[in-house]
Amino acid sequence: MPDSLRQARLLAAKGKEVAMAKKPKKPKKPKKPEKPEKPKVTNPPKRDKPPKNHGASWTPEEVEIIRQMVKANISGPDIGEKLGRTEDSVYAKAALENILLRRRRRERPSERLK
């Protein structure tokens, strides 16, 4: 025990008041900067009704139509529209059947000017 603390206790026991040094306050932590608001995620627009073949199993004829349309260089959304399927389902089925149907990259405005 430090001497000053021991002396303070002895004086306090005798009934004398002693001004004790207070513990130094801990410095306050700096506040974290406020995080910017996250942009709201926009969901794709809801369809009025699902496509005509929604939830139906794929037939071999439909898979063959996908193969023929890919060879004719027809886009995924157009294939989906013809088959009554969503664009995503056409891409998924093409991937499962090892048919190379890539999503087309959007043309950048700078590329249009060239």
SULSULQUI-V65446 format. One record per run of one state. SS is the DSSP state (@ for helix, = for strand, . for the rest). FROM is the first residue (numbers start at 1). LEN is the number of residues. If there is no record, write none. Layout:
# SULSULQUI-V65446
ss | from | len
SS | FROM | LEN
SS | FROM | LEN
This chain:
# SULSULQUI-V65446
ss | from | len
. | 1 | 2
@ | 3 | 11
. | 14 | 46
@ | 60 | 12
. | 72 | 4
@ | 76 | 8
. | 84 | 3
@ | 87 | 10
. | 97 | 12
@ | 109 | 4
. | 113 | 2
